[in-house]
Amino acid sequence: MSVTRALPVLDSTGAPTAVWAAEPGPAHSRDLCTDCGISRSSDPGRCGRACQFIDPRYEELERKAHGRSRDAGRPDELHFGPFRRILRARLSTPLEGSQWTGITTRVGARLLETGAVDAVLTMASDPDDPWKPRPVLVTEPEGMRACRGMKMGYAPLLSLLEPAIERGWTRLAVIGIPCQVHALRALEEELDFERLYVIGTPCSDNTTTENFHTFLDLLSSRPDQIEYLEFRPDYRVELRFSDGETREIPFLDLPISDLPDDFFPLTCRSCVDYVNVLADLTVGYMGGEGHQWLLVRNDRGEELVELLGTELETTEPGSAGKRAGPVRGFLGNLERASGGLPVRRTPRWLKPIVSFLMPRIGPRGLEFARARLEMKALESIVHLRRERPRRMRRMIPPHVWSLAEPYGLEPEPGETP
């Protein structure tokens, strides 16, 4: 059982605040596991009915969470899952230290300010490593300050569900990534919370915090001074350093080919839920064209947006460019790599030209998001077919095959239920 205790955390002003952390039990060894925290609970056997890598139940859980599953006949639901509306958004006064403008952080704080929840279950940074996520239960609005910004790595978020229940906190908000949210939704009825809000962030190609430090080492000669990293929708990675310097690196110049083969584990290379379809509200950036991107999925998602009131500026999302070419190119490299052949690199002389053109003529806005979802669908099929072919019948939902079909990737015998 997890042991709950107060964890001192300093906010942006250096003042101490209090959130609740835990010393979770040991993780049970699982094939294809991202350590969501359920295996560390008092009943690790629940993994069998909660884990998206063991028994994905997206269509069933979409109906429970949203009242219906995705409608392939409705524009963009095949890609993004059930939603009521899509917004391009930003806070009118961005929160200092946030990854974008701080919408996720502010939603958590507003839930606590209004008394809608007893606690927010989310991630803060580990005291010894600002990039390492640490699960926390936040009970005061100011405690959300400690949860701003990007973390990279696995952390057993759901190991704090039982400590929350033990303390009598039955009205909870959870901010999590897709594999965590799937497990939460699968167990929601038996957890018997009085009220549950789920704020989801998109996730793709996660890795361990240790591996992430290897990536930082390749990006800069002074990785210890990097305070901010973001993959932007203009095909660049932005770095900010502790001395105030900023640097932008085109995607084509990233040292991806220098990473070890196991940098991205199979779990993330085979995940079929980039956009967190089981959340009440998904908060990301892919379709935001420089702003944040909101997918409001149900009544509670609408409540969460309304909590921000006039603090939130919203516009209709845009869409430009064509995704088919980049997605086909991605599939070609994916198939070469899976067959043991070297990935074709862009010639050095061509990189500046492509880096100039992609933000101008490549897929942007919602088309950028659609392209990324189709790439993830292709990646899941190719990697599972190569490394876990017997898992494909269970792990590839029908909508993933639909996204892959235009690129000639269709199920082989035995790959569908």
Secondary structure, 3 states (H helix, E strand, C coil): CCEEEEEEEECCCCCEEEEEEEECCCCCCCCCCCCCCHHHCCCHHHHHHHCCCCCCCHHHHHHHHHCCCCCCCCCCHHHHCCCCEEEEEEECCCCCCCCCCCHHHHHHHHHHHCCCCCEEEEEEEECCEEEEEEEEEECCHHHHHHHCCCCCCCCCHHHHHHHHHHCCCCEEEEEECHHHHHHHHHHHHHHCCCEEEEEECCCCCCCCHHHHHHHHHHHCCCHHHEEEEEECCCCEEEEEECCCCEEEEEHHHCCHHHCCCCCCCHHHHCCCCCCCCCCCEEEECCCCCCCEEEEECCHHHHHHHHHHHHHEEEECCCEECCCHHHHHHHHHHHHHHHCCCCCCCCCCCCHHHHHHHHHHHCCEEHHHHHHHHHHHHHHHHHHHHHHCHHHHHHHCCHHHHHHHHHHCCCCCCCCCC
